[in-house]
Amino acid sequence: MSVYSVPSTSQPPHLAPLAPFDLVIFGGTGDLALRKLLPALFHRYADGQIVAGARIVGIARDERSDEAYRGKIREALIQFAGEQAQQTEVLDGFLALLSYRRLDLSSDSGWPEFAAEFTDAERVRVFYLAVGPDLFGVVSDRLQSHGLVNPKTRVVVEKPLGKDGVSADAINDALARVFNETQIFRIDHYLGKETVQNLTALRFSNALFEPLWKAEHIDHVQITVAETVGVESRAPYYDKSGALRDMVQNHLLQLLCLVAMEPPSSLAADAIRDEKLKVLRALRPIENGNAAAFTVRGQYKAGAVEGRAVPGYAQELGAQSLTETFVALKAEVKNWRWAGVPFYLRTGKRLAERVSEIVVTFRQVPHSIFEGLTEQDPSSRLQPNKLVLRLQPDEGVKLWLMNKVPGPGGLRLRHVPLDMSFAAAFGGRQADAYERLLMDVVRGNPMLFMRRDEVDAAWKWIDPIRAAWAASAEAPRPYTAGSWGPSAAVALIERDGRTWHEDAS
Ligand code: BG6
């Protein structure tokens, strides 16, 4: 059953043009800049939100002219920015906003000349640090010592923010020496995804869900972020990180917070962040005593993904390693609303499918009047309602209900989804998370960014899990690339009489 109840709209999204601003990308030739940041900026230029007069400056270590930089970015946009980048005039207009500066982060050379280019103190100035976290402090100090920090300055930092609570604290201290908390934008790009924002909209703009949103009516929640990609060239970074730090500490925990938080009093950034923080602080600790029962870690070995043979993690890395590329865990939020409701989280590389979704499973009806039917027709067996928010691919929302099979043949029931695909319902281009987030930085809206205390609280929960793993003699469980991870992850949820959600519609 597919119900597209929202009429397709040809209305353009609201894209109020922003006053010209300066945006400087440290790491201006890196992967993130080429694949995500510049395509996102380009789309917002093509849609009219970034206007002529804005300046985008790429910074890297090599000698390169503005023209050469624009040429490089042109190629990247043609590759990563879809149809809009086929319009030469628009592409040329955007490239004209770009320039390149070579800067050595380890010395002051070139900095005075660079600083002299920023004379307008009234203009918003964004410094995006798309470089390793060990450089965040160094760059911040130089920005300050060269007079580039004023009240209109904002700094954006990418995860990973450290490798544990202690190192994150040191990074945050270094940033705080130069910037106020309101000037620091810690990106978790999952918060910019349409469906993730829609979770807040669904929960708090419909009277339907909130009365049911608690232990009394919800059996459990699943959050899956499955990827088919391996680590490939990122192996040297990834090996120091692993799935727990790379995905769970930030993306999955943020999703959990948005599902579990109390209704904030308003949309004010701090009202939402205060509620998320309470969830993080209410998570039941996983440590030595319970880590073996509540967590599973895995590492992929050679296999086939989407019909293609792929090597194992150790082969990609060129060494044996104890780093996990898969994690499944059972979290619990210890408060009145969620007591006894497990949140099962799982994420991994080289899994069978690329799919990210949040599945909220409601409790069974308290009494079934359909038992007789099930005996004649086992598929009429009652199954619980589920609300599935699909983050990717095919963003949308499904509400699984029991329904009568139409037509003759007596009363037969089936579990079928009320299905709203965003593409079908709203049409148009699906904006990448970075578009919204970058525009929010320029606008100075921190709602979708992580506050320092959230990062701290997330590490406080993650660190004991790592410590427990380090103390155990067990290695990550191997799983074949192209599977759904180690069988222990299936056992983790089946022990509780539940199964991982599979969309059979
Ligand atoms: C990043 C991780 O933060 O998110 C990557 O470092 C991961 O390892 C990526 O692949 C996933 O993002 P998305 O938007 O493709 O789900």
Residues whose N, C-alpha, C, O or C-beta is under 5 A from the ligand:
A	BS01	BG6	D246
